Amino acid sequence: MKSTSTLKALCAASLKPNQLSIHPNDGFDLGMMTTGYEVDLDGTGPAYVKLQNECPPDCLQLPPSLFERLGRPRQAVVKYDGTKLFIEPR
């Protein structure tokens, strides 16, 4: 399973409820090479990960509902096994 370094967790009101955004360099750490991925988000269900240059490096942008569900974390590590995505609040 691939993982990112510790990322700053940001609440992004512009994201749809099951959408996440990370910088392409952080996506590369997960083995993600294209602009978007449909994943199974652990404990939530289907989600979409967008790799965007507009997302600051070393940051994970989360929609408000998921940000709250995770306990408003300051940081998080993202793990990916090719189909399932795990977010570990720090």
C-alpha positions, 0 to 999 in steps of 0.5 A: 500500500502506498502512502503520502507524507503527512499532509496539511488537511484543509476544508474546501467548501468548493468541493462536492461531498465525495470529492478530494483534491491533492497536488499531483506530486502528492498523487504521484506518491500514491501511484496516481498519474492522471488527473482524477480517480474514482476510489472507494473511500474507507468508511464512506463509499465511492469518492473522486480524487482530483489531482490539481496544480491549484491545490497547494503542495503537501495539502489535502483538500476535503469537503466540509462534510468529510472534514467534520466527519474526520474530526477537523484534523490539522494533518492527515496521511493518505494511503491507497491500495489501488482501489481503496483510499484511507485517510488517517487524521493526525 
